[in-house]
Amino acid sequence: MSSAIDGRNLPPDLQARYVVGRRSRLPLIAGLIGIAAFIAALAFVTFNLVSPKVTYKLLAWNDVAADRVDVTFDIRRSEEWDVYCVLRAQDESRTDVGYAVVGIPRGTSYEQVTYPLRTLAPAFVVEVLACEAGAPPERVVPPQFPPGVVPPEQPWTPA
């Protein structure tokens, strides 16, 4: 509620007694520090959620034979992590013809891997579905072979 008396017109001894005209800046400073800490914590959590631990990229694939495709991809990860990647090859009708979970042992932070993926027919599309550190990725599309078709043994080896 406002007063009819302007406190700035009071004598200095009354202004000092009733703390007129002086406001503490402590709540303002504390509030700004709190807001800055909240924004910093939010930025830290967002960065850790958005930045993946393992990055991967399909570089090339080569249909070597009717039962084999060589898949070349790279991974970037921490040197002490084992990484597991899921590869998939499909034919023209988008039916799986090859599927493998590839384990890459710890080593360097950058690694380029060429994996011989055994297929049931020539591949039309090849994908690296996901790569994760520590365990095979759980949130990937499972193999989608036609009913009654047994997925081929991996990796491809000469007969």
Contact map, one row per residue, 1 for C-alpha under 8 A:
111000000000000000000000000000000000000000000000000000000000000000000000000000000000000000000000000000000000000000000000000000000000000000000000000000000000000
111100000000000000000000000000000000000000000000000000000000000000000000000000000000000000000000000000000000000000000000000000000000000000000000000000000000000
111111000000000000000000000000000000000000000000000000000000000000000000000000000000000000000000000000000000000000000000000000000000000000000000000000000000000
011111000000000000000000000000000000000000000000000000000000000000000000000000000000000000000000000000000000000000000000000000000000000000000000000000000000000
001111100000000000000000000000000000000000000000000000000000000000000000000000000000000000000000000000000000000000000000000000000000000000000000000000000000000
001111111100000000000000000000000000000000000000000000000000000000000000000000000000000000000000000000000000000000000000000000000000000000000000000000000000000
000011111100001000011000000000000000000000000000000000000000000000000000000000000000000000000000000000000000000000000000000000000000000000000000000000000000000
000001111100001000011000000000000000000000000000000000000000000000000000000000000000000000000000000000000000000000000000000000000000000000000000000000000000000
000001111110000000000000000000000000000000000000000000000000000000000000000000000000000000000000000000000000000000000000000000000000000000000000000000000000000
000001111111011000000000000000000000000000000000000000000000000000000000000000000000000000000000000000000000000000000000000000000000000000000000000000000000000
000000001111111000000000000000000000000000000000000000000000000000000000000000000000000000000000000000000000000000000000000000000000000000000000000000000000000
000000000111111100000000000000000000000000000000000000000000000000000000000000000000000000000000000000000000000000000000000000000000000000000000000000000000000
000000000011111110000000000000000000000000000000000000000000000000000000000000000000000000000000000000000000000000000000000000000000000000000000000000000000000
000000000111111111000000000000000000000000000000000000000000000000000000000000000000000000000000000000000000000000000000000000000000000000000000000000000000000
000000110111111111111000000000000000000000000000000000000000000000000000000000000000000000000000000000000000000000000000000000000000000000000000000000000000000
000000000001111111110000000000000000000000000000000000000000000000000000000000000000000000000000000000000000000000000000000000000000000000000000000000000000000
000000000000111111110000000000000000000000000000000000000000000000000000000000000000000000000000000000000000000000000000000000000000000000000000000000000000000
000000000000011111110000000000000000000000000000000000000000000000000000000000000000000000000000000000000000000000000000000000000000000000000000000000000000000
000000000000001111111110000000000000000000000000000000000000000000000000000000000000000000000000000000000000000000000000000000000000000000000000000000000000000
000000110000001111111100000000000000000000000000000000000000000000000000000000000000000000000000000000000000000000000000000000000000000000000000000000000000000
000000110000001000111110000000000000000000000000000000000000000000000000000000000000000000000000000000000000000000000000000000000000000000000000000000000000000
000000000000000000111111000000000000000000000000000000000000000000000000000000000000000000000000000000000000000000000000000000000000000000000000000000000000000
000000000000000000101111100000000000000000000000000000000000000000000000000000000000000000000000000000000000000000000000000000000000000000000000000000000000000
000000000000000000000111111000000000000000000000000000000000000000000000000000000000000000000000000000000000000000000000000000000000000000000000000000000000000
000000000000000000000011111110000000000000000000000000000000000000000000000000000000000000000000000000000000000000000000000000000000000000000000000000000000000
000000000000000000000001111111000000000000000000000000000000000000000000000000000000000000000000000000000000000000000000000000000000000000000000000000000000000
000000000000000000000001111111100000000000000000000000000000000000000000000000000000000000000000000000000000000000000000000000000000000000000000000000000000000
000000000000000000000000111111110000000000000000000000000000000000000000000000000000000000000000000000000000000000000000000000000000000000000000000000000000000
000000000000000000000000111111111000000000000000000000000000000000000000000000000000000000000000000000000000000000000000000000000000000000000000000000000000000
000000000000000000000000011111111100000000000000000000000000000000000000000000000000000000000000000000000000000000000000000000000000000000000000000000000000000
000000000000000000000000001111111110000000000000000000000000000000000000000000000000000000000000000000000000000000000000000000000000000000000000000000000000000
000000000000000000000000000111111111000000000000000000000000000000000000000000000000000000000000000000000000000000000000000000000000000000000000000000000000000
000000000000000000000000000011111111100000000000000000000000000000000000000000000000000000000000000000000000000000000000000000000000000000000000000000000000000
000000000000000000000000000001111111110000000000000000000000000000000000000000000000000000000000000000000000000000000000000000000000000000000000000000000000000
000000000000000000000000000000111111111000000000000000000000000000000000000000000000000000000000000000000000000000000000000000000000000000000000000000000000000
000000000000000000000000000000011111111100000000000000000000000000000000000000000000000000000000000000000000000000000000000000000000000000000000000000000000000
000000000000000000000000000000001111111110000000000000000000000000000000000000000000000000000000000000000000000000000000000000000000000000000000000000000000000
000000000000000000000000000000000111111111000000000000000000000000000000000000000000000000000000000000000000000000000000000000000000000000000000000000000000000
000000000000000000000000000000000011111111100000000000000000000000000000000000000000000000000000000000000000000000000000000000000000000000000000000000000000000
000000000000000000000000000000000001111111110000000000000000000000000000000000000000000000000000000000000000000000000000000000000000000000000000000000000000000
000000000000000000000000000000000000111111111000000000000000000000000000000000000000000000000000000000000000000000000000000000000000000000000000000000000000000
000000000000000000000000000000000000011111111100000000000000000000000000000000000000000000000000000000000000000000000000000000000000000000000000000000000000000
000000000000000000000000000000000000001111111110000000000000000000000000000000000000000000000000000000000000000000000000000000000000000000000000000000000000000
000000000000000000000000000000000000000111111111000000000000000000000000000000000000000000000000000000000000000000000000000000000000000000000000000000000000000
000000000000000000000000000000000000000011111111100000000000000000000000000000000000000000000000000000000000000000000000000000000000000000000000000000000000000
000000000000000000000000000000000000000001111111110000000000000000000000000000000000000000000000000000000000000000000000000000000000000000000000000000000000000
000000000000000000000000000000000000000000111111111000000000000000000000000000000000000000000000000000000000000000000000000000000000000000000000000000000000000
000000000000000000000000000000000000000000011111111100000000000000000000000000000000000000000000000000000000000000000000000000000000000000000000000000000000000
000000000000000000000000000000000000000000001111111100000000000000000000000000000000000000000000000000000000000000000000000000000000000000000000000000000000000
000000000000000000000000000000000000000000000111111100000000000000000000000000000000000000000000000000000000000000000000000000000000000000000000000000000000000
000000000000000000000000000000000000000000000011111110000000000000000000000000000000000000000000000000000000000000000000000000000000000000000000000000000000000
000000000000000000000000000000000000000000000001111111100000000000000000000000000000000000000000000000000000000000000000000000000000000000000000000000000000000
000000000000000000000000000000000000000000000000001111100000000000000000000011000000000000000000000000000000000000000000000000000001100000000000000000000000000
000000000000000000000000000000000000000000000000000111110000000000000000001111000010000000000000000000000000000000000000000000000011100000000000000000000000000
000000000000000000000000000000000000000000000000000111111000000000000000001110000000000000000000000000000000000000000000000000000010000000000000000000000000000
000000000000000000000000000000000000000000000000000001111100000000000000111100000000000000000000000000000000000000000000000000000110000000000000000000000000000
000000000000000000000000000000000000000000000000000000111110000000000000111000000000000000000000000000000000000000000000000000010000000000000000000000000000000
000000000000000000000000000000000000000000000000000000011111000000000011110000000000000000000000000000000000000000000000000000110000000000000000000000000000000
000000000000000000000000000000000000000000000000000000001111100000000001110000000000000000000000000000000000000000000000000000000000000000000000000000000000000
000000000000000000000000000000000000000000000000000000000111110000000011100000000000000000000000000000000000000000000000000000000000000000000000000000000000000
000000000000000000000000000000000000000000000000000000000011111000001111000000000000000000000000000000000000000000000000000001000000000000000000000000000000000
000000000000000000000000000000000000000000000000000000000001111100001110000000000000000000000000000000000000000000000000000000000000000000000000000000000000000
000000000000000000000000000000000000000000000000000000000000111111011100000000000000000000000000000000000000000000000000011000000000000000000000000000000000000
000000000000000000000000000000000000000000000000000000000000011111011100000000000000000000000000000000000000000000000000000000000000000000000000000000000000000
000000000000000000000000000000000000000000000000000000000000001111111000000000000000000000000000000000000000000000000000010000000000000000000000000000000000000
000000000000000000000000000000000000000000000000000000000000001111110000000000000000000000000000000000000000000000000011111000000000000000000000000000000000000
000000000000000000000000000000000000000000000000000000000000000011111000000000000000000000000000000000000000000000000111110000000000000000000000000000000000000
000000000000000000000000000000000000000000000000000000000000001111111100000000000000000000000000000000000000000000011110010000000000000000000000000000000001000
000000000000000000000000000000000000000000000000000000000000111110111110000000000000000000000000000000000000000000011110011000000000000000000000000000000000000
000000000000000000000000000000000000000000000000000000000000111100011111000000000000000000000000000000000000000001111000000000000000000000000000000000000000000
000000000000000000000000000000000000000000000000000000000101110000001111100000000000000000000000000000000000000011111000000001000000000000000000000000000000000
000000000000000000000000000000000000000000000000000000000111100000000111110000000000000000000000000000000000000111100000000000000000000000000000000000000000000
000000000000000000000000000000000000000000000000000000011111000000000011111000000000000000000000000000000000000111000000000000010000000000000000000000000000000
000000000000000000000000000000000000000000000000000000011110000000000001111100000000000000000000000000000000011110000000000000000000000000000000000000000000000
000000000000000000000000000000000000000000000000000001111000000000000000111110000000000000000000000000000000111110000000000000000000000000000000000000000000000
000000000000000000000000000000000000000000000000000001110000000000000000011111000000000000000000000000000000111000000000000000000000000000000000000000000000000
000000000000000000000000000000000000000000000000000011100000000000000000001111101000000000000000000000000001110000000000000000000000000000000000000000000000000
000000000000000000000000000000000000000000000000000011000000000000000000000111111000000000000000000000000001100000000000000000000000000000000000000000000000000
000000000000000000000000000000000000000000000000000000000000000000000000000011111000000000000000000000000111100000000000000000000000000000000000000000000000000
000000000000000000000000000000000000000000000000000000000000000000000000000001111100000000000000000000000110000000000000000000000000000000000000000000000000000
000000000000000000000000000000000000000000000000000000000000000000000000000011111110000000000000000000001110000000000000000000000000110000000000000000000000000
000000000000000000000000000000000000000000000000000000000000000000000000000000011111000000000000000000111100000000000000000000000000111000000000000000000000000
000000000000000000000000000000000000000000000000000001000000000000000000000000001111100000000000000000111100000000000000000000000011111100000000000000000000000
000000000000000000000000000000000000000000000000000000000000000000000000000000000111110000000000000011110000000000000000000000000011111110000000000000000000000
000000000000000000000000000000000000000000000000000000000000000000000000000000000011111000000000000011110000000000000000000000011111000110000000000000000000000
000000000000000000000000000000000000000000000000000000000000000000000000000000000001111100000000001111000000000000000000000000011110000110010000000000000000000
000000000000000000000000000000000000000000000000000000000000000000000000000000000000111110000000011111000000000000000000000001111100000000000000000000000000000
000000000000000000000000000000000000000000000000000000000000000000000000000000000000011111000001111100000000000000000000000001111000000000000010000000000000000
000000000000000000000000000000000000000000000000000000000000000000000000000000000000001111100001111000000000000000000010001111100000000000000000000000000000000
000000000000000000000000000000000000000000000000000000000000000000000000000000000000000111111111110000000000000000000000001111000000000000000000000000000000000
000000000000000000000000000000000000000000000000000000000000000000000000000000000000000011111111100000000000000000000000111110000000000000000000000000000000000
000000000000000000000000000000000000000000000000000000000000000000000000000000000000000001111110000000000000000000000000001110000000000000000000000000000000000
000000000000000000000000000000000000000000000000000000000000000000000000000000000000000001111110000000000000000000000000000000000000000000000000000000000000000
000000000000000000000000000000000000000000000000000000000000000000000000000000000000000001111111000000000000000000000000000010000000000000000000000000000000000
000000000000000000000000000000000000000000000000000000000000000000000000000000000000000001111111100000000000000000000000000000000000000000000001110000000000000
000000000000000000000000000000000000000000000000000000000000000000000000000000000000000111100111111000000000000000000000000000000000000000000011110000000000000
000000000000000000000000000000000000000000000000000000000000000000000000000000000000000111100011111000000000000000000011111000000000000000000000100000100000000
000000000000000000000000000000000000000000000000000000000000000000000000000000000000001111000001111100000000000000001111000000000000000000000000000000110000000
000000000000000000000000000000000000000000000000000000000000000000000000000000000000011110000001111110000000000000001010000000000000000000000010000000110000000
000000000000000000000000000000000000000000000000000000000000000000000000000000000000011100000000011111000000000000001000000000000000000000000000000000000110000
000000000000000000000000000000000000000000000000000000000000000000000000000000000001111000000000001111100000000000000000000000000000000100000000000000000000000
000000000000000000000000000000000000000000000000000000000000000000000000000000000001111000000000000111110000000000000000000000000000000000000000000000000000000
000000000000000000000000000000000000000000000000000000000000000000000000000000000111100000000000000011111000000000000000000000000000000000000000000000000000000
000000000000000000000000000000000000000000000000000000000000000000000000000000000111100000000000000001111100000000000000000000000000000000000000000000000000000
000000000000000000000000000000000000000000000000000000000000000000000000000000001110000000000000000000111110000000000000000000000000000000000000000000000000000
000000000000000000000000000000000000000000000000000000000000000000000000000000111110000000000000000000011111000000000000000000000000000000000000000000000000000
000000000000000000000000000000000000000000000000000000000000000000000000000000111000000000000000000000001111100000000000000000000000000000000000000000000000000
000000000000000000000000000000000000000000000000000000000000000000000000000011100000000000000000000000000111111000000000000000000000000000000000000000000000000
000000000000000000000000000000000000000000000000000000000000000000000000001111100000000000000000000000000011111000000000000000000000000000000000000000000000000
000000000000000000000000000000000000000000000000000000000000000000000000011110000000000000000000000000000001111100000000000000000000000000000000000000000000000
000000000000000000000000000000000000000000000000000000000000000000000000011100000000000000000000000000000001111110000000000000000000000000000000000000000000000
000000000000000000000000000000000000000000000000000000000000000000000001111000000000000000000000000000000000011111000000000000000000000000000000000000000000000
000000000000000000000000000000000000000000000000000000000000000000000011111000000000000000000000000000000000001111100000000000000000000000000000000000000000000
000000000000000000000000000000000000000000000000000000000000000000000111100000000000000000000000000000000000000111110000000000000000000000000000000000000000000
000000000000000000000000000000000000000000000000000000000000000000000111000000000000000000000000000000000000000011111000000000000000000000000000000000000010000
000000000000000000000000000000000000000000000000000000000000000000011110000000000000000000000000000000000000000001111100000000000000000000000000000000000011100
000000000000000000000000000000000000000000000000000000000000000000011110000000000000000000000000011100000000000000111110000000000000000000000000000000000111000
000000000000000000000000000000000000000000000000000000000000000000111000000000000000000000000000010000000000000000011111000000000000000000000000000000011111000
000000000000000000000000000000000000000000000000000000000000000001111000000000000000000010000000111000000000000000001111111000000000000000000000000000010000000
000000000000000000000000000000000000000000000000000000000000000001100000000000000000000000000000110000000000000000000111110000000000000000000000000000110000000
000000000000000000000000000000000000000000000000000000000000000001100000000000000000000000100000100000000000000000000011111000000000000000000000000000000000000
000000000000000000000000000000000000000000000000000000000000001011111000000000000000000000100000100000000000000000000011111100000000000000000000000000000000000
000000000000000000000000000000000000000000000000000000000000001001001000000000000000000011110000100000000000000000000010111111000000000000000000000000000000000
000000000000000000000000000000000000000000000000000000000000000000000000000000000000000011110000000000000000000000000000011111000000000000000000000000000000000
000000000000000000000000000000000000000000000000000000000000000000000000000000000000000011110100000000000000000000000000001111100000000000000000000000000000000
000000000000000000000000000000000000000000000000000000000000100000000010000000000000001111000000000000000000000000000000001111110000000000000000000000000000000
000000000000000000000000000000000000000000000000000000000100000000000000000000000000001110000000000000000000000000000000000011111000000000000000000000000000000
000000000000000000000000000000000000000000000000000000001100000000000000100000000000111100000000000000000000000000000000000001111110000000000000000000000000000
000000000000000000000000000000000000000000000000000000000000000000000000000000000000111100000000000000000000000000000000000000111110000000011000000000000000000
000000000000000000000000000000000000000000000000000000010000000000000000000000000000111000000000000000000000000000000000000000011111000010010000000000000000000
000000000000000000000000000000000000000000000000000001110000000000000000000000000011110000000000000000000000000000000000000000011111100110000000000000000000000
000000000000000000000000000000000000000000000000000011000000000000000000000000000011100000000000000000000000000000000000000000000111111110000000000000000000000
000000000000000000000000000000000000000000000000000011000000000000000000000000001111000000000000000000000000000000000000000000000011111100000000000000000000000
000000000000000000000000000000000000000000000000000000000000000000000000000000001111000000000000000000000000000000000000000000000001111100000000000000000000000
000000000000000000000000000000000000000000000000000000000000000000000000000000000111000000000000000000000000000000000000000000000001111110000000000000000000000
000000000000000000000000000000000000000000000000000000000000000000000000000000000011110000000000000010000000000000000000000000000011111111000000000000000000000
000000000000000000000000000000000000000000000000000000000000000000000000000000000001110000000000000000000000000000000000000000000111001111110000000000000000000
000000000000000000000000000000000000000000000000000000000000000000000000000000000000000000000000000000000000000000000000000000000000000111110000000000000000000
000000000000000000000000000000000000000000000000000000000000000000000000000000000000000000000000000000000000000000000000000000000000000011111000000000000000000
000000000000000000000000000000000000000000000000000000000000000000000000000000000000010000000000000000000000000000000000000000001100000011111100000000000000000
000000000000000000000000000000000000000000000000000000000000000000000000000000000000000000000000000000000000000000000000000000001000000000111110000000000000000
000000000000000000000000000000000000000000000000000000000000000000000000000000000000000000000000000000000000000000000000000000000000000000011111000000000000000
000000000000000000000000000000000000000000000000000000000000000000000000000000000000000100000001001000000000000000000000000000000000000000001111100000000000000
000000000000000000000000000000000000000000000000000000000000000000000000000000000000000000000011000000000000000000000000000000000000000000000111110000000000000
000000000000000000000000000000000000000000000000000000000000000000000000000000000000000000000011100000000000000000000000000000000000000000000011111011100000000
000000000000000000000000000000000000000000000000000000000000000000000000000000000000000000000011000000000000000000000000000000000000000000000001111110000000000
000000000000000000000000000000000000000000000000000000000000000000000000000000000000000000000000000000000000000000000000000000000000000000000000111110000000000
000000000000000000000000000000000000000000000000000000000000000000000000000000000000000000000000000000000000000000000000000000000000000000000000011111000000000
000000000000000000000000000000000000000000000000000000000000000000000000000000000000000000000000000000000000000000000000000000000000000000000000111111100000000
000000000000000000000000000000000000000000000000000000000000000000000000000000000000000000000000000000000000000000000000000000000000000000000000100111110000000
000000000000000000000000000000000000000000000000000000000000000000000000000000000000000000000000111000000000000000000001000000000000000000000000100011111000000
000000000000000000000000000000000000000000000000000000000000000000000000000000000000000000000000011000000000000000000111000000000000000000000000000001111100000
000000000000000000000000000000000000000000000000000000000000000000000000000000000000000000000000000000000000000000000100000000000000000000000000000000111111000
000000000000000000000000000000000000000000000000000000000000000000000000000000000000000000000000000100000000000000001100000000000000000000000000000000011111000
000000000000000000000000000000000000000000000000000000000000000000000000000000000000000000000000000100000000000000111100000000000000000000000000000000001111100
000000000000000000000000000000000000000000000000000000000000000000010000000000000000000000000000000000000000000000011100000000000000000000000000000000001111110
000000000000000000000000000000000000000000000000000000000000000000000000000000000000000000000000000000000000000000010000000000000000000000000000000000000011111
000000000000000000000000000000000000000000000000000000000000000000000000000000000000000000000000000000000000000000000000000000000000000000000000000000000001111
000000000000000000000000000000000000000000000000000000000000000000000000000000000000000000000000000000000000000000000000000000000000000000000000000000000000111
